[in-house]
Amino acid sequence: MIHATIRMKMPGQKLGKAVEILRSMVERTRVQPGCVSCRIYHDEQEEDMIMIEELWRSQEEHECHLRSAEYRNVLLVVEMAHKEPEIRFSEFSASTGVETIEKARS
């Protein structure tokens, strides 16, 4: 699995346009092969901060997404950012849920 995040601070006057572009991209990305999830988040404590989070089944499917015309929209928004965004790609082979909490607390 590939976990991808981009966290960026947008100039106030560009925030609305950035969110509009990203919402459109998210809807189309969610139906791409290999996309487990794709979401946009707005930081309540830093009002001009937004984050895109994606989860992909495989490196190959994620790389296909990075080469897509759809991803150009993400890069366009990144260029609109107030300063250099935080971009992270993490690969992992397993994940757990509530069972980890239950195991730790028992």
DOKEKOL-369614 format. One line per field, with one value per atom (N, C-alpha, C, O, CB): residue in three letters; chain; atom name; x, y, z. Coordinates in steps of 0.001 Angstrom, whole numbers, plus 500000, padded with zeros to 6 digits. Glycine has a CB too. Layout:
// DOKEKOL-369614
residuo = (ALA|...)
cadena = (A|...)
atomo = (CA|...)
c1 = (X|...)
c2 = (Y|...)
c3 = (Z|...)
// end
This chain:
// DOKEKOL-369614
residuo = (MET|MET|MET|MET|MET|ILE|ILE|ILE|ILE|ILE|HIS|HIS|HIS|HIS|HIS|ALA|ALA|ALA|ALA|ALA|THR|THR|THR|THR|THR|ILE|ILE|ILE|ILE|ILE|ARG|ARG|ARG|ARG|ARG|MET|MET|MET|MET|MET|LYS|LYS|LYS|LYS|LYS|MET|MET|MET|MET|MET|PRO|PRO|PRO|PRO|PRO|GLY|GLY|GLY|GLY|GLY|GLN|GLN|GLN|GLN|GLN|LYS|LYS|LYS|LYS|LYS|LEU|LEU|LEU|LEU|LEU|GLY|GLY|GLY|GLY|GLY|LYS|LYS|LYS|LYS|LYS|ALA|ALA|ALA|ALA|ALA|VAL|VAL|VAL|VAL|VAL|GLU|GLU|GLU|GLU|GLU|ILE|ILE|ILE|ILE|ILE|LEU|LEU|LEU|LEU|LEU|ARG|ARG|ARG|ARG|ARG|SER|SER|SER|SER|SER|MET|MET|MET|MET|MET|VAL|VAL|VAL|VAL|VAL|GLU|GLU|GLU|GLU|GLU|ARG|ARG|ARG|ARG|ARG|THR|THR|THR|THR|THR|ARG|ARG|ARG|ARG|ARG|VAL|VAL|VAL|VAL|VAL|GLN|GLN|GLN|GLN|GLN|PRO|PRO|PRO|PRO|PRO|GLY|GLY|GLY|GLY|GLY|CYS|CYS|CYS|CYS|CYS|VAL|VAL|VAL|VAL|VAL|SER|SER|SER|SER|SER|CYS|CYS|CYS|CYS|CYS|ARG|ARG|ARG|ARG|ARG|ILE|ILE|ILE|ILE|ILE|TYR|TYR|TYR|TYR|TYR|HIS|HIS|HIS|HIS|HIS|ASP|ASP|ASP|ASP|ASP|GLU|GLU|GLU|GLU|GLU|GLN|GLN|GLN|GLN|GLN|GLU|GLU|GLU|GLU|GLU|GLU|GLU|GLU|GLU|GLU|ASP|ASP|ASP|ASP|ASP|MET|MET|MET|MET|MET|ILE|ILE|ILE|ILE|ILE|MET|MET|MET|MET|MET|ILE|ILE|ILE|ILE|ILE|GLU|GLU|GLU|GLU|GLU|GLU|GLU|GLU|GLU|GLU|LEU|LEU|LEU|LEU|LEU|TRP|TRP|TRP|TRP|TRP|ARG|ARG|ARG|ARG|ARG|SER|SER|SER|SER|SER|GLN|GLN|GLN|GLN|GLN|GLU|GLU|GLU|GLU|GLU|GLU|GLU|GLU|GLU|GLU|HIS|HIS|HIS|HIS|HIS|GLU|GLU|GLU|GLU|GLU|CYS|CYS|CYS|CYS|CYS|HIS|HIS|HIS|HIS|HIS|LEU|LEU|LEU|LEU|LEU|ARG|ARG|ARG|ARG|ARG|SER|SER|SER|SER|SER|ALA|ALA|ALA|ALA|ALA|GLU|GLU|GLU|GLU|GLU|TYR|TYR|TYR|TYR|TYR|ARG|ARG|ARG|ARG|ARG|ASN|ASN|ASN|ASN|ASN|VAL|VAL|VAL|VAL|VAL|LEU|LEU|LEU|LEU|LEU|LEU|LEU|LEU|LEU|LEU|VAL|VAL|VAL|VAL|VAL|VAL|VAL|VAL|VAL|VAL|GLU|GLU|GLU|GLU|GLU|MET|MET|MET|MET|MET|ALA|ALA|ALA|ALA|ALA|HIS|HIS|HIS|HIS|HIS|LYS|LYS|LYS|LYS|LYS|GLU|GLU|GLU|GLU|GLU|PRO|PRO|PRO|PRO|PRO|GLU|GLU|GLU|GLU|GLU|ILE|ILE|ILE|ILE|ILE|ARG|ARG|ARG|ARG|ARG|PHE|PHE|PHE|PHE|PHE|SER|SER|SER|SER|SER|GLU|GLU|GLU|GLU|GLU|PHE|PHE|PHE|PHE|PHE|SER|SER|SER|SER|SER|ALA|ALA|ALA|ALA|ALA|SER|SER|SER|SER|SER|THR|THR|THR|THR|THR|GLY|GLY|GLY|GLY|GLY|VAL|VAL|VAL|VAL|VAL|GLU|GLU|GLU|GLU|GLU|THR|THR|THR|THR|THR|ILE|ILE|ILE|ILE|ILE|GLU|GLU|GLU|GLU|GLU|LYS|LYS|LYS|LYS|LYS|ALA|ALA|ALA|ALA|ALA|ARG|ARG|ARG|ARG|ARG|SER|SER|SER|SER|SER)
cadena = (A|A|A|A|A|A|A|A|A|A|A|A|A|A|A|A|A|A|A|A|A|A|A|A|A|A|A|A|A|A|A|A|A|A|A|A|A|A|A|A|A|A|A|A|A|A|A|A|A|A|A|A|A|A|A|A|A|A|A|A|A|A|A|A|A|A|A|A|A|A|A|A|A|A|A|A|A|A|A|A|A|A|A|A|A|A|A|A|A|A|A|A|A|A|A|A|A|A|A|A|A|A|A|A|A|A|A|A|A|A|A|A|A|A|A|A|A|A|A|A|A|A|A|A|A|A|A|A|A|A|A|A|A|A|A|A|A|A|A|A|A|A|A|A|A|A|A|A|A|A|A|A|A|A|A|A|A|A|A|A|A|A|A|A|A|A|A|A|A|A|A|A|A|A|A|A|A|A|A|A|A|A|A|A|A|A|A|A|A|A|A|A|A|A|A|A|A|A|A|A|A|A|A|A|A|A|A|A|A|A|A|A|A|A|A|A|A|A|A|A|A|A|A|A|A|A|A|A|A|A|A|A|A|A|A|A|A|A|A|A|A|A|A|A|A|A|A|A|A|A|A|A|A|A|A|A|A|A|A|A|A|A|A|A|A|A|A|A|A|A|A|A|A|A|A|A|A|A|A|A|A|A|A|A|A|A|A|A|A|A|A|A|A|A|A|A|A|A|A|A|A|A|A|A|A|A|A|A|A|A|A|A|A|A|A|A|A|A|A|A|A|A|A|A|A|A|A|A|A|A|A|A|A|A|A|A|A|A|A|A|A|A|A|A|A|A|A|A|A|A|A|A|A|A|A|A|A|A|A|A|A|A|A|A|A|A|A|A|A|A|A|A|A|A|A|A|A|A|A|A|A|A|A|A|A|A|A|A|A|A|A|A|A|A|A|A|A|A|A|A|A|A|A|A|A|A|A|A|A|A|A|A|A|A|A|A|A|A|A|A|A|A|A|A|A|A|A|A|A|A|A|A|A|A|A|A|A|A|A|A|A|A|A|A|A|A|A|A|A|A|A|A|A|A|A|A|A|A|A|A|A|A|A|A|A|A|A|A|A|A|A|A|A|A|A|A|A|A|A|A|A|A|A|A|A|A|A|A|A|A|A|A|A|A|A|A|A|A|A|A|A|A|A|A|A|A|A|A|A|A|A|A|A|A|A|A|A|A|A|A|A|A|A|A|A|A|A|A|A|A)
atomo = (N|CA|C|O|CB|N|CA|C|O|CB|N|CA|C|O|CB|N|CA|C|O|CB|N|CA|C|O|CB|N|CA|C|O|CB|N|CA|C|O|CB|N|CA|C|O|CB|N|CA|C|O|CB|N|CA|C|O|CB|N|CA|C|O|CB|N|CA|C|O|CB|N|CA|C|O|CB|N|CA|C|O|CB|N|CA|C|O|CB|N|CA|C|O|CB|N|CA|C|O|CB|N|CA|C|O|CB|N|CA|C|O|CB|N|CA|C|O|CB|N|CA|C|O|CB|N|CA|C|O|CB|N|CA|C|O|CB|N|CA|C|O|CB|N|CA|C|O|CB|N|CA|C|O|CB|N|CA|C|O|CB|N|CA|C|O|CB|N|CA|C|O|CB|N|CA|C|O|CB|N|CA|C|O|CB|N|CA|C|O|CB|N|CA|C|O|CB|N|CA|C|O|CB|N|CA|C|O|CB|N|CA|C|O|CB|N|CA|C|O|CB|N|CA|C|O|CB|N|CA|C|O|CB|N|CA|C|O|CB|N|CA|C|O|CB|N|CA|C|O|CB|N|CA|C|O|CB|N|CA|C|O|CB|N|CA|C|O|CB|N|CA|C|O|CB|N|CA|C|O|CB|N|CA|C|O|CB|N|CA|C|O|CB|N|CA|C|O|CB|N|CA|C|O|CB|N|CA|C|O|CB|N|CA|C|O|CB|N|CA|C|O|CB|N|CA|C|O|CB|N|CA|C|O|CB|N|CA|C|O|CB|N|CA|C|O|CB|N|CA|C|O|CB|N|CA|C|O|CB|N|CA|C|O|CB|N|CA|C|O|CB|N|CA|C|O|CB|N|CA|C|O|CB|N|CA|C|O|CB|N|CA|C|O|CB|N|CA|C|O|CB|N|CA|C|O|CB|N|CA|C|O|CB|N|CA|C|O|CB|N|CA|C|O|CB|N|CA|C|O|CB|N|CA|C|O|CB|N|CA|C|O|CB|N|CA|C|O|CB|N|CA|C|O|CB|N|CA|C|O|CB|N|CA|C|O|CB|N|CA|C|O|CB|N|CA|C|O|CB|N|CA|C|O|CB|N|CA|C|O|CB|N|CA|C|O|CB|N|CA|C|O|CB|N|CA|C|O|CB|N|CA|C|O|CB|N|CA|C|O|CB|N|CA|C|O|CB|N|CA|C|O|CB|N|CA|C|O|CB|N|CA|C|O|CB|N|CA|C|O|CB|N|CA|C|O|CB|N|CA|C|O|CB|N|CA|C|O|CB|N|CA|C|O|CB|N|CA|C|O|CB|N|CA|C|O|CB|N|CA|C|O|CB|N|CA|C|O|CB|N|CA|C|O|CB|N|CA|C|O|CB|N|CA|C|O|CB|N|CA|C|O|CB|N|CA|C|O|CB|N|CA|C|O|CB)
c1 = (500841|500000|500887|501957|499043|500418|501108|500203|499048|501484|500736|500031|500707|501893|500052|499948|500499|499796|498567|500349|500571|499977|500706|501919|500033|499930|500480|499778|498556|500286|500559|500039|500584|501797|500422|499678|500138|499340|498143|500060|500049|499432|499152|500055|500356|497882|497462|497282|496817|496165|497646|497304|495773|495064|497873|495273|493832|492989|491936|493571|493430|492643|492638|491809|493175|493545|493615|493036|492891|495047|492700|492221|490968|490902|491948|489978|488730|488952|488379|487774|489776|490071|490827|490554|490890|491770|492541|491620|491726|493631|490730|489803|488884|488600|488971|488421|487561|488282|487705|487126|489518|490302|490510|490340|491662|490876|491153|489894|489962|491775|488758|487503|487194|486823|486328|487346|487097|488044|487627|487257|489310|490308|490018|490157|491698|489615|489353|488238|488361|488984|487171|486044|486474|486066|484905|487280|487730|488800|488875|488266|489624|490679|490093|490592|491650|489054|488449|488022|487961|487261|487726|487265|488398|488159|486137|489618|490743|491122|491018|491955|491562|492008|493119|494086|492495|492976|493998|493823|494516|495304|492912|492698|491815|490670|492053|492348|491597|490823|489662|492541|491472|490779|491529|492728|490643|490781|491345|490472|489259|491393|491095|490346|491101|492321|490069|490331|490892|490536|489422|490335|491486|491258|491601|492510|492088|490864|491117|491500|490761|489867|492615|493100|492340|492409|494629|491631|490839|491717|491282|489894|492933|493805|494660|495112|494698|494880|495600|494678|494667|497013|493914|492794|493155|492298|492089|494358|494735|495472|496027|495601|495478|496202|495232|494183|496907|495601|494805|495732|496944|494052|495123|495901|495115|493898|496256|495829|495274|495880|497084|495583|495058|495535|495011|493817|495080|495908|495543|496107|497174|496054|495382|495839|495682|494598|495042|496786|496826|497218|498039|497801|496631|496914|498347|498946|495979|498912|500264|501061|500511|500196|502366|503284|502993|503010|504753|502730|502475|501225|501240|502324|500149|498916|499104|498554|497763|499877|500150|500983|500700|500873|501989|502813|502003|502237|503990|501061|500177|499380|499204|499214|498909|498180|499075|498638|497633|500318|501240|501512|501812|502555|501407|501634|500359|500417|502196|499224|497933|497707|498319|496817|496816|496411|495744|495871|495450|495041|494350|495352|495070|493572|496516|497500|498102|498629|498608|498028|498504|497750|498306|498341|496473|495689|496259|496268|494224|496733|497368|498625|498863|497711|499420|500656|500367|501126|501466|499278|498861|498575|498996|497608|497863|497559|498829|498992|496552|499729|501001|501745|502340|501879|501709|502371|501697|502326|502398|500420|499694|500010|499681|498199|500636|500879|501734|502559|501559|501506|502208|503708|504543|501592|504030|505425|505500|504478|505967|506694|506886|506049|506139|508379|505235|504375|505155|506261|503240|504543|505089|504505|503290|504752|505363|504926|505548|506763|505317|504706|505176|504539|503337|504868|505374|504907|505452|506664|505364|504564|504974|504437|503299|504476|505270|504862|504782|505659|505851|503717|503605|502954|502249|502807|503198|502703|501526|500877|503810|501238|500123|499546|500231|500573|498282|497667|496659|496147|496984|496392|495426|494436|494574|496130|493454|492431|492265|493236|491121|491018|490677|491285|491493|489159|491566|492148|493493|493857|492315|494228|495497|495269|496015|496255|494249|493901|493452|493884|492786|492579|492083|493230|493275|491048|494151|495302|496164|496585|496151|496437|497300|496656|497353|497634|495328|494635|494217|493742|493419|494391|493973|495097|494909|493468)
c2 = (498822|500000|501241|501264|499998|502259|503541|504605|504765|503916|505313|506411|507693|507902|506275|508552|509796|510987|511019|509838|511965|513183|514409|514401|513171|515439|516745|517748|517892|517088|518441|519450|520789|520962|519139|521758|523048|524216|524119|523053|525317|526564|527405|527716|527336|527767|528525|529995|530321|527951|530885|532297|532400|531752|533217|533194|533297|533475|532850|534430|534316|534584|533404|533366|535815|532439|531279|530017|529011|531023|530043|528853|528279|527073|529172|529105|528636|527954|526895|529784|528541|527953|526641|525676|528935|526596|525372|524234|523120|525615|524502|523476|523027|521836|524004|523943|523604|522645|521646|524890|522948|522090|520716|519695|522740|520687|519422|518571|517352|519682|519178|518413|517683|516509|519346|518374|517776|516601|515548|518827|516785|515740|514546|513402|516279|514796|513721|512810|511587|514300|513389|512585|511653|510492|513492|512139|511303|510310|509211|512177|510670|509772|508573|507458|510522|508783|507700|506502|505387|508223|506702|505589|504995|504089|506059|505488|504928|503562|503337|505886|502652|501334|501491|502217|500454|500813|500825|501877|501837|501003|502827|503859|503300|502916|505128|503258|502807|503977|503831|502189|505145|506349|507589|507554|506350|508682|509981|511037|511073|510175|511894|512893|514221|514279|512376|515278|516609|516968|516709|517697|517560|518009|519488|519990|517174|520163|521569|521640|521139|522476|522238|522344|523449|524611|522620|523107|524080|525048|526155|523353|524648|525501|526430|527473|524649|526062|526915|527076|526229|526300|528144|528251|528188|527828|529507|528515|528456|527163|527051|529648|526182|524928|523856|523627|524471|523200|522078|520886|521035|522461|519698|518486|517543|517407|517802|516909|515842|514546|514476|516057|513531|512227|511157|511106|511944|510308|509215|507906|507879|509481|506830|505493|504624|504529|504904|503990|503178|501749|501507|503774|500792|499372|499002|498175|498530|499607|499213|500403|501445|498139|500216|501226|501485|502633|500783|500435|500577|501421|502298|499196|501160|501922|503381|504291|501284|503590|504954|505698|506858|504946|505058|505700|506031|507061|504804|505177|505452|506737|507575|504243|506875|508079|509317|510370|507917|509191|510328|510804|511978|509953|509900|510254|510740|511185|509053|510663|510963|512458|513300|510400|512759|514148|514707|515893|514249|513855|514257|514807|515787|513056|514170|514588|515952|516631|513546|516353|517699|518765|519812|517946|518492|519440|519582|520678|518993|518484|518547|519404|520256|517123|519177|519953|521431|522284|519420|521736|523130|523779|524908|523210|523064|523588|523723|524706|522678|522756|522830|524118|524768|521581|524482|525705|526964|528019|525753|526860|527997|528209|529256|527799|527236|527277|528476|528962|525984|528936|530096|529814|530680|530488|528613|528189|526713|526079|528417|526186|524804|523848|523879|524421|522999|522088|520902|520590|521579|520252|519013|517875|517678|518848|517126|516008|514739|514664|516223|513728|512468|511288|511277|512404|510284|509023|507924|507798|508824|507138|506072|504744|504652|506347|503723|502394|501500|501535|501809|500697|499754|498475|498465|500360|497396|496091|495589|494619|495083|496223|495760|496920|497904|494631|496790|497758|497022|495965|498924|497596|496996|498063|499234|496366|497651|498570|498506|498481|498278|498481|498517|497334|497428|498522|496241|495079|495415|494804|493917|496351|496769|497466|497244|497693|498302|498972|497937|497969|500035|497013|495981|495128|494823|495093|494745|493922|494679|494104|493501|495947|496738|496970|497065|498073|497062|497386|496156|496284|498216|494976|493762|493185|492172|492700)
c3 = (500000|500000|500000|500607|501217|499311|499253|499879|499484|497777|500844|501498|501033|501285|503080|500352|499803|500442|500518|498255|500899|501449|500893|500684|503004|500668|500315|501209|501160|498774|502028|502949|502516|502394|504433|502278|501755|502308|502576|500246|502465|502923|501685|500909|503951|501517|500348|500697|501789|499775|499778|499992|500086|499317|498823|501005|501254|500005|499880|502169|499078|497879|496909|496000|497181|497081|496179|496792|496098|495778|498080|498771|498125|497889|500221|497836|497240|495907|495652|497065|495052|493738|493899|493184|492870|494829|495066|495504|494991|496132|496435|496915|495783|495661|498106|494968|493833|492870|492441|493086|492539|491649|492277|491609|491329|493559|494230|494388|494234|495590|494689|494811|493512|493522|495186|492415|491107|490872|490390|489992|491212|491032|491921|491486|491320|493167|494120|493616|493678|495493|493125|492642|491515|491485|492165|490602|489483|489917|489366|488353|490885|491356|492089|491943|492271|492866|493650|492812|493329|494397|491541|490698|489858|489059|489779|490026|489282|489852|491058|489323|488978|489466|490493|490268|488294|491611|492651|493717|494734|492036|493519|494530|495647|495408|493901|496850|498020|498608|498990|499083|498679|499143|498674|498395|500688|498597|498216|498891|498684|496626|499697|500467|500531|500377|501888|500765|501019|502466|502922|499987|503172|504540|504665|504005|505536|505516|505826|507290|508138|505513|507608|508985|509706|509306|509017|510743|511506|512302|512620|512454|512621|513417|512556|513030|514286|511309|510358|509162|508269|509939|509136|508206|506727|505920|508460|506340|504929|504568|503475|504581|505488|505280|504788|505390|506588|503681|503179|502952|502792|501858|502944|502726|501833|501954|504067|500949|500123|500649|500894|498572|500822|501288|500342|500047|502759|499872|498976|499512|500127|497539|499271|499618|498377|497801|500840|497974|496754|497067|497952|495739|496340|496559|496228|496915|495737|495175|494760|494253|493895|493680|494233|493713|492236|491792|493906|491481|490048|489785|488921|489398|490523|490330|490750|490129|491126|491799|492242|491202|490904|493600|490655|489637|488386|487754|489273|488026|486896|487179|486295|486636|488410|488815|488731|488267|490245|489178|489140|487710|487490|489817|486749|485339|484649|483502|484585|485315|484693|484485|485144|485537|483554|483322|484576|484878|482104|485296|486529|487553|488243|487132|487642|488639|488301|489182|488752|487040|486679|487466|487797|485159|487765|488568|489975|490535|488644|490545|491863|491780|492636|492385|490754|490590|490385|490845|489413|489700|489523|490881|491136|488613|491741|493075|493901|494624|493799|493804|494525|494145|495004|494218|492867|492422|492965|493041|490910|493343|493903|495385|495943|493719|496018|497469|497861|497088|497932|499093|499651|499816|499554|501008|500245|500375|499978|499716|501845|499938|499506|500364|501591|499577|499722|500486|501055|500615|499604|502046|502596|501767|501752|504142|501078|500241|500790|500970|498742|501061|501630|500911|500649|503131|500595|500056|500969|501138|498558|501549|502456|501944|501483|503898|502031|501603|502836|503698|500544|502910|504010|503524|502515|505173|504254|503814|504635|504244|503871|505757|506581|507374|507654|507531|507729|508630|509500|509132|507840|510642|511558|511983|511630|512795|512732|513197|514696|515453|512523|515104|516524|517287|518497|516696|516609|517291|517927|518931|516310|517381|517972|519305|520259|517015|519374|520637|521657|522809|520416|521234|522145|522677|523869|521437|521808|522229|523223|524227|521010|522972|523855|525206|526216|523213|525239|526488|527290|528418|526188|526718|527454|528284|528957|526489)
// end
